[in-house]
Amino acid sequence: MKKILILLIAILRCSFSLYGQYVIEESPLVVSINKDVLANCKDTIHPCGYIPIKRMSKQQVIILLPLNGTSSSALLYKAEDYKKYKNNNILSGLDKRSDEKFLGQGQPLTLNLTDLIDGEYVTIYRTGECFAIIRIALSTK
């Protein structure tokens, strides 16, 4: 009798996990921006890349950028904020996400976009050798 009760509980739990509040988490969406994309960046005015990201409703979204030189940094802004304030040099404090690492830390730069609303974003990537402006279109399927 005890084995039947345990089996019944296991079956009910499986059915709830498929259709109820125990929905299996979707796997993270990891977008890696490699050095080939960044090699196209020639100036500090025009975006050198455009990355459309389509996520599932509650899917975790992570952007990875390479470390390059003695220090690397990445800042993410809403596109409208970037367009409005870039010429006034008052972008400080408007970034939605940021990361900075130094040579020897080993891990890539990471920007977590999971809880951001759908829309257009601009990523500013800086190293000693490279400056890149990358546009990102975030949307939910």
GUZA-73100 format. One record per residue: x, y, z of N, C-alpha, C in turn. Coordinates in Angstrom, 2 decimals. Layout:
N
PT    neast   nnorth      nup   caeast  canorth     caup    ceast   cnorth      cup
PT        X        Y        Z        X        Y        Z        X        Y        Z
...
***
This chain:
141
PT    neast   nnorth      nup   caeast  canorth     caup    ceast   cnorth      cup
PT     0.82    -1.20     0.00     0.00     0.00     0.00     0.87     1.27     0.00
PT     1.96     1.24     0.77     2.85     2.38     0.87     3.49     2.69    -0.49
PT     3.85     1.61    -1.25     4.46     1.80    -2.57     3.46     2.43    -3.55
PT     2.20     2.04    -3.45     1.17     2.59    -4.34     0.95     4.07    -4.03
PT     0.93     4.44    -2.77     0.75     5.83    -2.36     1.92     6.69    -2.87
PT     3.15     6.20    -2.73     4.33     6.93    -3.22     4.26     7.09    -4.74
PT     3.85     6.03    -5.45     3.72     6.09    -6.90     2.65     7.11    -7.31
PT     1.50     7.13    -6.61     0.43     8.07    -6.90     0.89     9.52    -6.69
PT     1.63     9.77    -5.61     2.15    11.11    -5.35     3.12    11.53    -6.45
PT     3.97    10.60    -6.88     4.93    10.90    -7.94     4.22    11.23    -9.25
PT     3.16    10.48    -9.57     2.40    10.73   -10.81     1.72    12.09   -10.74
PT     1.09    12.41    -9.61     0.43    13.70    -9.47     1.43    14.84    -9.56
PT     2.58    14.67    -8.94     3.59    15.74    -8.99     4.07    15.97   -10.42
PT     4.23    14.90   -11.20     4.64    15.04   -12.59     3.59    15.78   -13.40
PT     2.32    15.47   -13.16     1.28    16.14   -13.93     1.21    17.62   -13.57
PT     1.42    17.97   -12.30     1.44    19.38   -11.92     2.66    20.09   -12.50
PT     3.80    19.39   -12.56     4.99    20.04   -13.07     4.87    20.33   -14.56
PT     4.04    19.59   -15.26     3.87    19.84   -16.68     2.83    20.92   -16.96
PT     1.81    21.04   -16.12     0.70    21.93   -16.42     0.42    22.99   -15.37
PT     1.10    22.96   -14.25     0.79    23.90   -13.19     1.92    24.85   -12.88
PT     2.08    25.16   -11.62     3.05    26.16   -11.22     4.48    25.65   -11.22
PT     4.68    24.37   -11.38     6.03    23.82   -11.39     6.59    23.68   -12.81
PT     6.30    24.63   -13.66     6.78    24.58   -15.04     8.30    24.57   -15.05
PT     8.87    23.69   -15.84    10.32    23.57   -15.94    10.89    24.86   -16.51
PT    11.92    25.38   -15.87    12.56    26.61   -16.34    13.16    26.40   -17.72
PT    13.03    27.39   -18.59    13.62    27.31   -19.91    15.13    27.51   -19.78
PT    15.87    26.93   -20.68    17.32    27.08   -20.63    17.70    28.52   -20.96
PT    18.81    28.99   -20.39    19.24    30.37   -20.65    19.62    30.58   -22.11
PT    19.42    31.78   -22.59    19.84    32.18   -23.92    21.13    32.97   -23.75
PT    22.23    32.42   -24.23    23.54    33.06   -24.09    23.97    33.54   -25.46
PT    24.21    34.84   -25.57    24.64    35.46   -26.82    26.10    35.87   -26.63
PT    26.98    35.26   -27.41    28.39    35.56   -27.32    28.80    36.46   -28.48
PT    29.27    37.65   -28.16    29.75    38.58   -29.18    31.25    38.38   -29.27
PT    31.70    37.84   -30.40    33.11    37.49   -30.51    33.93    38.61   -31.15
PT    35.22    38.38   -31.22    36.15    39.39   -31.74    35.94    39.66   -33.22
PT    35.35    38.70   -33.97    35.08    38.93   -35.40    34.06    40.04   -35.58
PT    33.03    40.06   -34.75    32.02    41.13   -34.82    32.66    42.46   -34.46
PT    33.48    42.45   -33.44    34.11    43.69   -32.96    35.18    44.20   -33.93
PT    35.72    43.34   -34.78    36.73    43.76   -35.75    36.16    44.73   -36.78
PT    34.83    44.73   -36.98    34.18    45.64   -37.93    34.01    47.05   -37.38
PT    34.36    47.26   -36.15    34.15    48.57   -35.51    35.29    49.51   -35.89
PT    34.94    50.56   -36.61    35.96    51.48   -37.12    35.94    52.85   -36.44
PT    34.80    53.26   -35.91    34.75    54.59   -35.30    33.88    54.56   -34.05
PT    33.80    55.69   -33.38    33.07    55.78   -32.11    31.69    56.42   -32.28
PT    31.25    56.57   -33.52    29.97    57.23   -33.76    28.90    56.26   -34.25
PT    29.24    55.42   -35.20    28.26    54.55   -35.84    28.26    53.15   -35.22
PT    27.08    52.59   -34.97    27.02    51.22   -34.47    27.66    50.27   -35.48
PT    28.42    49.31   -34.99    29.10    48.39   -35.89    28.43    47.03   -35.91
PT    27.43    46.83   -35.10    26.75    45.55   -35.08    25.31    45.71   -34.67
PT    24.48    44.78   -35.13    23.07    44.76   -34.76    22.73    43.33   -34.39
PT    22.23    43.13   -33.19    21.93    41.78   -32.71    20.48    41.71   -32.26
PT    19.63    41.02   -33.04    18.26    40.80   -32.58    18.23    39.60   -31.63
PT    17.59    39.77   -30.48    17.48    38.69   -29.50    16.00    38.43   -29.24
PT    15.56    37.21   -29.55    14.18    36.80   -29.29    14.19    35.75   -28.19
PT    13.54    36.09   -27.09    13.53    35.21   -25.93    12.13    34.66   -25.68
PT    12.08    33.58   -24.93    10.80    33.07   -24.45    10.39    33.97   -23.28
PT     9.17    33.84   -22.79     8.62    34.80   -21.83     9.46    34.99   -20.57
PT     9.97    33.94   -19.96    10.72    34.10   -18.72    12.15    33.59   -18.88
PT    12.64    33.60   -20.09    13.96    33.04   -20.37    15.08    33.99   -19.94
PT    16.08    33.43   -19.30    17.24    34.20   -18.89    18.06    34.53   -20.14
PT    18.51    35.79   -20.26    19.29    36.25   -21.41    20.60    36.85   -20.91
PT    21.71    36.29   -21.38    23.04    36.75   -20.97    23.84    37.07   -22.23
PT    24.49    38.23   -22.24    25.41    38.60   -23.33    26.83    38.47   -22.80
PT    27.69    37.81   -23.58    29.10    37.66   -23.24    29.94    38.47   -24.21
PT    30.90    39.21   -23.70    31.84    39.99   -24.52    33.25    39.61   -24.09
PT    34.19    39.56   -25.04    35.55    39.11   -24.69    36.34    40.15   -23.91
PT    37.27    39.65   -23.10    38.24    40.53   -22.46    39.33    40.80   -23.47
PT    39.85    42.03   -23.50    40.85    42.39   -24.48    41.69    43.52   -23.90
PT    42.98    43.40   -23.88    43.82    44.44   -23.33    43.90    44.36   -21.81
PT    44.38    45.43   -21.18    44.54    45.41   -19.73    43.23    45.54   -18.98
PT    42.25    46.22   -19.60    40.91    46.31   -18.99    39.85    46.36   -20.08
PT    38.69    45.87   -19.75    37.56    45.87   -20.68    36.31    46.27   -19.92
PT    35.42    46.99   -20.59    34.16    47.35   -19.94    33.03    47.33   -20.96
PT    31.84    47.10   -20.47    30.63    47.12   -21.30    29.53    47.82   -20.53
PT    28.84    48.72   -21.22    27.71    49.46   -20.64    26.52    49.29   -21.56
PT    25.35    49.04   -21.01    24.13    48.87   -21.79    23.16    49.99   -21.45
PT    22.65    50.66   -22.50    21.70    51.77   -22.33    20.45    51.50   -23.15
PT    19.33    52.05   -22.72    18.16    52.11   -23.60    18.56    52.98   -24.79
PT    18.19    52.59   -26.00    18.61    53.32   -27.20    18.15    54.77   -27.15
PT    16.95    55.01   -26.66    16.44    56.38   -26.62    17.25    57.25   -25.66
PT    17.69    56.70   -24.52    18.55    57.46   -23.59    19.89    57.76   -24.23
PT    20.44    56.76   -24.91    21.75    56.95   -25.54    21.69    58.04   -26.62
PT    20.66    57.99   -27.46    20.52    59.00   -28.52    20.32    60.40   -27.93
PT    19.56    60.48   -26.86    19.22    61.78   -26.28    20.41    62.43   -25.56
PT    21.23    61.63   -24.88    22.24    62.20   -24.00    23.68    62.01   -24.45
PT    23.96    61.24   -25.51    25.35    60.94   -25.86    26.16    62.19   -26.18
PT    25.56    63.18   -26.78    26.31    64.40   -27.12    26.49    65.33   -25.94
PT    25.73    65.13   -24.88    25.83    65.98   -23.69    26.77    65.41   -22.64
PT    27.28    64.20   -22.89    28.20    63.53   -21.96    27.60    63.36   -20.56
PT    26.30    63.15   -20.49    25.68    62.92   -19.18    25.02    61.55   -19.14
PT    25.70    60.56   -19.71    25.18    59.19   -19.69    25.41    58.50   -18.35
PT    26.25    59.07   -17.52    26.56    58.48   -16.23    25.28    58.27   -15.42
PT    25.09    57.06   -14.94    23.92    56.74   -14.14    22.72    56.28   -14.95
PT    22.77    56.41   -16.27    21.64    55.98   -17.10    21.79    54.54   -17.59
PT    22.97    53.94   -17.37    23.18    52.58   -17.86    22.26    51.60   -17.14
PT    21.76    50.63   -17.92    20.87    49.60   -17.38    21.67    48.42   -16.84
PT    22.79    48.15   -17.45    23.68    47.08   -17.03    25.11    47.51   -17.31
PT    26.07    47.02   -16.52    27.47    47.31   -16.78    28.34    46.20   -16.20
PT    29.53    46.08   -16.77    30.52    45.13   -16.27    31.89    45.65   -16.66
PT    32.86    45.46   -15.77    34.24    45.85   -16.05    35.16    44.80   -15.45
PT    36.16    44.40   -16.23    37.11    43.42   -15.74    38.50    43.81   -16.20
PT    39.50    43.28   -15.48    40.89    43.58   -15.76    41.62    42.32   -16.22
PT    42.72    42.52   -16.90    43.53    41.42   -17.39    43.84    40.45   -16.25
PT    43.67    39.19   -16.50    43.95    38.18   -15.49    42.72    37.69   -14.76
PT    41.59    38.37   -14.91    40.39    37.90   -14.23    39.76    36.71   -14.97
PT    40.07    36.55   -16.24    39.73    35.33   -16.96    38.31    35.17   -17.47
PT    37.34    35.71   -16.82    35.96    35.54   -17.24    35.58    36.60   -18.26
PT    34.69    36.27   -19.22    34.25    37.31   -20.16    33.36    38.34   -19.45
PT    33.19    39.49   -20.08    32.24    40.47   -19.59    30.84    39.89   -19.75
PT    29.97    40.12   -18.79    28.60    39.60   -18.87    27.60    40.71   -18.61
PT    26.55    40.72   -19.43    25.42    41.62   -19.25    24.17    40.77   -19.17
PT    23.45    40.84   -18.07    22.24    40.06   -17.87    21.03    40.91   -18.27
PT    20.34    40.49   -19.34    19.20    41.24   -19.88    17.86    40.65   -19.45
PT    17.88    39.67   -18.58    16.69    38.89   -18.26    15.48    39.73   -17.87
PT    15.63    40.68   -16.98    14.47    41.43   -16.48    14.24    42.76   -17.19
PT    14.95    42.99   -18.29    14.72    44.22   -19.06    13.49    44.08   -19.95
PT    12.80    45.18   -20.17    11.63    45.16   -21.04    12.07    45.07   -22.50
PT    11.19    44.61   -23.36    11.49    44.55   -24.79    11.78    45.95   -25.31
PT    12.70    46.03   -26.27    13.01    47.31   -26.86    14.40    47.33   -27.46
PT    14.80    48.52   -27.87    16.11    48.74   -28.47    17.10    49.18   -27.40
PT    18.28    48.60   -27.43    19.34    48.93   -26.49    20.63    49.17   -27.25
PT    21.56    49.87   -26.60    22.88    50.13   -27.17    23.91    49.67   -26.14
PT    24.88    48.88   -26.61    25.98    48.44   -25.76    27.25    49.17   -26.18
PT    27.91    49.77   -25.23    29.19    50.42   -25.46    30.26    49.48   -24.89
PT    31.14    49.02   -25.77    32.21    48.09   -25.39    33.54    48.82   -25.54
PT    34.33    48.84   -24.46    35.61    49.56   -24.48    36.73    48.65   -23.98
PT    37.82    48.69   -24.71    39.07    48.08   -24.26    40.18    49.06   -24.63
PT    41.42    48.71   -24.30    42.52    49.56   -24.70    42.68    49.63   -26.21
PT    42.23    48.58   -26.91    42.42    48.52   -28.36    41.15    48.73   -29.17
PT    40.01    48.72   -28.53    38.75    48.71   -29.28    37.68    49.55   -28.58
PT    36.89    50.22   -29.39    35.69    50.90   -28.91    34.58    50.51   -29.85
PT    33.51    49.94   -29.35    32.44    49.46   -30.22    31.08    49.89   -29.69
PT    30.19    50.21   -30.61    28.79    50.50   -30.30    27.97    49.41   -30.98
PT    27.25    48.64   -30.19    26.48    47.51   -30.73    25.01    47.70   -30.37
PT    24.15    47.70   -31.37    22.70    47.82   -31.15    22.12    46.44   -30.86
PT    21.20    46.40   -29.92    20.53    45.14   -29.54    19.03    45.38   -29.55
PT    18.31    44.50   -30.24    16.84    44.54   -30.23    16.36    43.36   -29.41
PT    15.80    43.63   -28.26    15.31    42.59   -27.36    13.81    42.45   -27.51
PT    13.35    41.23   -27.79    11.90    41.00   -27.92    11.54    39.65   -27.32
PT    10.27    39.50   -27.00     9.75    38.27   -26.42     8.83    37.60   -27.42
PT     9.02    36.30   -27.60     8.18    35.53   -28.54     6.78    35.38   -28.03
***
